[in-house]
């Protein structure tokens, strides 16, 4: 397996204006198709999307319709109302995405999963039809992950992992998930672009993480690698992580990320990164940033 094989291309940036450091807005349809072309050309075969991501489903479906020889595996999300109408939703997703089946269907949050988990027969039936290959849950906290690990109906756990939300925070549970046969996908490799921002910026979340971001900048300078190279290289170095979800705003950015995916980090550098310890883990959850 090459490093690029581990990459999942996220599509939220293509359907919505997304990310704390996004100053350009979402790409046009043609620019989005350039991103898909570049991904395919370089061996990326999996997309992550959701009906809630603006027009991302439509973009993927139109691309597949116009490029029948380039059919990505697609991961999308379970709508918030989980009942027997989910089967109708799956059929509509497959049709609009122009694919034969879904690589995976993920609960968008632990709360959605928790509300549905009692209906195990329906969960099992989703895969029995062959229209859904895998079921998963997108989680934030270790406590949520601990619950999901023990559910035999769940194949994939998607969780945050990055230079700040690192081995210190997640390593033990990721190893446990692999012991239970789970496929581990990680997101927030760049922490929504926060890792690239000036640690001196007068922004509440930056001020709260100033010490750690300053430490990261020093590591970057000491080892002669960009923060982007460090971020991708660190996630890629984790043997227990199966797939890494990244999002981009342009073809150029994707090409840069693909190149940086091959960045090899020394043991010394990995230890330097893991010397960064964020005590307040709530600072690592973007959904809480507006409360800081």
C-alpha positions as CSV (number, residue, x, y, z in Angstrom):
1,X,0.0,0.0,0.0
2,X,1.3,3.5,-0.9
3,X,0.7,6.4,1.3
4,X,-1.9,7.8,-1.1
5,X,-3.9,4.7,-0.7
6,X,-4.6,5.8,2.8
7,X,-6.2,9.1,1.7
8,X,-9.9,9.7,1.6
9,X,-10.9,13.0,-0.1
10,X,-13.4,14.9,1.8
11,X,-16.0,17.0,0.0
12,X,-17.4,19.3,2.6
13,X,-15.2,22.1,1.3
14,X,-16.6,21.5,-2.2
15,X,-20.2,21.9,-1.1
16,X,-19.9,24.5,1.7
17,X,-17.7,27.3,2.8
18,X,-15.8,25.5,5.5
19,X,-12.8,25.8,7.8
20,X,-11.4,28.5,10.1
21,X,-8.6,29.5,7.7
22,X,-10.7,29.3,4.5
23,X,-10.5,32.7,2.8
24,X,-11.5,31.7,-0.7
25,X,-14.9,30.1,-0.4
26,X,-16.0,26.9,-2.0
27,X,-14.7,26.0,-5.5
28,X,-16.7,26.2,-8.6
29,X,-18.2,23.1,-10.2
30,X,-15.3,23.0,-12.8
31,X,-12.7,23.5,-10.1
32,X,-14.3,20.7,-8.0
33,X,-14.1,18.4,-11.1
34,X,-10.4,19.2,-11.5
35,X,-9.9,18.1,-7.9
36,X,-11.7,14.8,-8.6
37,X,-9.6,14.3,-11.7
38,X,-6.4,15.0,-9.8
39,X,-7.5,12.6,-7.0
40,X,-8.2,9.8,-9.4
41,X,-5.1,10.3,-11.4
42,X,-3.0,10.0,-8.3
43,X,-4.7,6.9,-7.0
44,X,-7.2,8.2,-4.5
45,X,-10.3,6.1,-4.8
46,X,-12.5,7.1,-1.9
47,X,-14.7,10.1,-1.2
48,X,-16.3,11.2,2.0
49,X,-19.5,13.2,1.8
50,X,-22.9,13.9,3.3
51,X,-26.3,15.2,2.1
52,X,-25.8,18.0,4.6
53,X,-22.6,19.2,2.7
54,X,-24.4,21.6,0.4
55,X,-24.4,20.4,-3.2
56,X,-21.6,17.8,-2.6
57,X,-23.8,14.8,-3.5
58,X,-24.9,16.4,-6.7
59,X,-21.2,17.3,-7.6
60,X,-20.1,13.7,-7.1
61,X,-23.1,12.3,-9.0
62,X,-22.6,14.6,-12.0
63,X,-18.9,13.7,-12.1
64,X,-19.6,10.0,-12.0
65,X,-22.3,10.4,-14.7
66,X,-19.8,12.2,-17.0
67,X,-16.8,10.0,-16.1
68,X,-18.2,6.4,-16.1
69,X,-14.6,5.0,-16.0
70,X,-13.9,6.9,-12.8
71,X,-16.2,5.7,-10.1
72,X,-15.1,6.5,-6.6
73,X,-16.0,4.5,-3.5
74,X,-18.3,6.8,-1.5
75,X,-18.8,7.2,2.2
76,X,-21.8,9.2,3.2
77,X,-23.8,9.9,6.3
78,X,-27.0,8.5,7.8
79,X,-29.7,11.2,7.9
80,X,-30.8,12.4,11.4
81,X,-34.1,10.5,11.3
82,X,-33.1,6.8,11.6
83,X,-36.0,4.5,10.9
84,X,-37.2,2.3,8.1
85,X,-37.3,5.3,5.8
86,X,-33.5,4.9,5.8
87,X,-33.8,2.3,3.1
88,X,-35.5,4.8,0.8
89,X,-32.8,7.4,1.6
90,X,-30.0,4.9,0.7
91,X,-31.7,4.1,-2.6
92,X,-31.9,7.9,-3.4
93,X,-28.3,8.4,-2.4
94,X,-27.1,5.6,-4.7
95,X,-29.1,7.0,-7.5
96,X,-28.0,10.6,-7.1
97,X,-24.3,9.6,-6.6
98,X,-24.4,7.4,-9.7
99,X,-22.9,4.4,-8.0
100,X,-23.9,0.8,-7.4
101,X,-23.5,0.8,-3.6
102,X,-22.1,2.8,-0.7
103,X,-18.7,1.9,0.5
104,X,-19.9,3.0,3.9
105,X,-22.7,4.7,5.7
106,X,-21.8,6.6,8.8
107,X,-23.8,8.0,11.6
108,X,-23.0,11.7,11.5
109,X,-22.5,11.8,15.3
110,X,-22.5,9.6,18.4
111,X,-25.8,11.1,19.4
112,X,-27.4,9.9,16.2
113,X,-25.9,6.5,16.7
114,X,-27.0,6.3,20.3
115,X,-30.6,7.0,19.3
116,X,-30.6,4.2,16.7
117,X,-28.4,1.5,18.3
118,X,-31.4,-0.4,19.8
119,X,-32.7,-1.2,16.3
120,X,-30.0,-3.8,15.7
121,X,-32.2,-5.7,13.1
122,X,-32.4,-2.6,10.9
123,X,-28.7,-2.0,11.3
124,X,-27.9,-5.5,10.1
125,X,-30.4,-5.4,7.3
126,X,-28.7,-2.3,5.8
127,X,-25.6,-4.4,5.0
128,X,-27.6,-7.5,4.1
129,X,-29.0,-5.8,1.0
130,X,-25.5,-5.3,-0.4
131,X,-26.3,-1.6,-1.0
132,X,-24.2,-0.7,2.0
133,X,-20.8,-2.4,2.5
134,X,-19.9,-1.0,5.9
135,X,-21.5,0.8,8.8
136,X,-19.7,3.4,10.9
137,X,-19.9,6.2,13.4
138,X,-18.2,9.6,13.5
139,X,-17.2,10.3,17.1
140,X,-15.4,13.1,19.0
141,X,-14.6,11.8,22.4
142,X,-12.7,8.8,23.8
143,X,-15.8,8.0,25.9
144,X,-17.9,7.7,22.7
145,X,-15.3,5.6,21.1
146,X,-15.2,3.2,24.0
147,X,-18.9,2.5,23.5
148,X,-18.7,2.1,19.7
149,X,-15.7,-0.3,19.8
150,X,-17.9,-2.9,21.5
151,X,-20.7,-2.8,18.9
152,X,-20.4,-5.7,16.4
153,X,-22.6,-3.9,13.9
154,X,-20.1,-1.1,13.5
155,X,-17.3,-1.6,11.1
156,X,-15.7,1.8,10.9
157,X,-14.9,4.4,13.5
158,X,-14.1,7.9,12.3
159,X,-12.4,10.1,14.8
160,X,-10.2,13.3,15.1
161,X,-6.5,12.8,15.0
162,X,-3.7,15.3,14.4
163,X,-0.6,16.9,15.7
164,X,-2.4,18.4,18.7
165,X,-5.1,15.7,19.1
166,X,-2.3,13.1,19.0
167,X,-1.1,9.7,20.3
168,X,-1.3,11.0,23.8
169,X,-5.0,11.6,23.4
170,X,-6.1,8.7,21.1
171,X,-3.3,6.1,20.8
172,X,-4.5,3.5,23.3
173,X,-8.1,3.5,22.0
174,X,-7.0,3.3,18.4
175,X,-5.0,0.2,19.2
176,X,-8.0,-1.3,21.1
177,X,-10.3,-0.6,18.1
178,X,-7.9,-2.5,15.8
179,X,-7.9,-5.4,18.3
180,X,-11.7,-5.5,17.9
181,X,-11.4,-5.6,14.1
182,X,-12.5,-2.1,13.4
183,X,-11.5,0.0,10.4
184,X,-10.1,3.3,11.8
185,X,-10.5,6.5,9.8
186,X,-9.2,9.8,11.1
187,X,-10.2,13.3,10.2
188,X,-9.1,16.9,11.2
189,X,-5.6,16.2,10.1
190,X,-5.1,20.0,9.8
191,X,-7.6,20.8,12.6
192,X,-9.7,22.8,10.0
193,X,-6.6,24.8,9.1
194,X,-5.9,26.0,12.6
195,X,-2.5,24.4,12.6
196,X,-1.4,26.8,9.8
197,X,-2.5,30.0,11.5
198,X,-0.2,32.5,13.1
199,X,0.1,31.6,16.8
200,X,0.2,35.3,17.6
201,X,-3.3,36.0,16.1
202,X,-5.9,37.7,18.3
203,X,-8.5,34.9,17.9
204,X,-9.9,33.2,21.0
205,X,-9.1,29.6,20.0
206,X,-5.6,30.7,18.9
207,X,-4.9,32.4,22.2
208,X,-6.1,29.4,24.1
209,X,-3.7,27.1,22.1
210,X,-0.9,29.6,21.7
211,X,1.7,27.6,23.7
212,X,1.1,24.5,21.7
213,X,1.0,26.3,18.3
214,X,4.2,28.1,19.2
215,X,5.8,24.7,20.1
216,X,4.6,23.3,16.8
217,X,6.2,26.2,14.9
218,X,9.5,25.6,16.7
219,X,9.4,21.9,15.8
220,X,8.7,22.8,12.2
221,X,11.7,25.2,12.1
222,X,14.0,22.8,13.9
223,X,13.4,20.0,11.5
224,X,13.1,22.0,8.3
225,X,9.6,20.8,7.4
226,X,6.4,22.7,6.9
227,X,3.5,22.3,9.3
228,X,1.6,20.7,6.4
229,X,4.4,18.1,6.0
230,X,4.4,17.5,9.7
231,X,0.7,17.1,9.9
232,X,0.3,14.7,7.0
233,X,3.5,12.8,7.8
234,X,2.4,12.3,11.4
235,X,-1.0,10.9,10.6
236,X,0.5,8.7,7.8
237,X,3.1,7.3,10.3
238,X,0.4,5.7,12.4
239,X,0.2,2.0,11.5
240,X,-3.1,1.5,13.2
241,X,-4.9,4.2,11.2
242,X,-6.4,2.7,8.0
243,X,-7.6,5.9,6.2
244,X,-7.0,9.6,6.6
245,X,-9.6,12.0,5.6
246,X,-8.4,15.3,4.1
247,X,-10.2,18.2,2.5
248,X,-8.9,20.7,-0.1
249,X,-10.0,23.9,-1.7
250,X,-8.1,23.5,-5.0
251,X,-6.3,21.1,-7.3
252,X,-3.0,22.7,-6.4
253,X,-3.6,22.1,-2.7
254,X,-4.5,18.5,-3.3
255,X,-1.3,18.0,-5.4
256,X,0.7,19.5,-2.5
257,X,-1.0,17.2,0.0
258,X,-0.4,14.1,-2.2
259,X,3.3,15.0,-2.4
260,X,3.5,15.6,1.3
261,X,1.8,12.3,2.1
262,X,5.2,10.6,1.5
263,X,7.0,12.7,4.1
264,X,8.9,10.4,6.4
265,X,9.3,11.5,10.0
266,X,12.2,10.3,12.1
267,X,11.6,8.7,15.5
268,X,13.1,11.8,17.1
269,X,10.6,14.0,15.2
270,X,7.7,11.8,16.2
271,X,8.7,12.1,19.8
272,X,9.0,15.9,19.5
273,X,5.4,16.0,18.1
274,X,4.1,13.8,20.9
275,X,5.7,16.1,23.5
276,X,2.8,18.5,22.6
277,X,0.1,17.8,25.2
278,X,-3.1,19.8,25.2
279,X,-4.5,19.6,28.7
280,X,-8.0,21.0,27.9
281,X,-9.3,18.5,25.3
282,X,-12.3,20.7,24.6
283,X,-10.0,23.0,22.7
284,X,-9.5,20.3,20.1
285,X,-13.2,20.1,19.3
286,X,-14.1,22.7,16.6
287,X,-17.8,22.5,17.4
288,X,-16.9,24.1,20.8
289,X,-14.7,26.9,19.5
290,X,-17.5,29.5,19.4
291,X,-18.0,29.0,23.1
292,X,-14.4,30.0,24.0
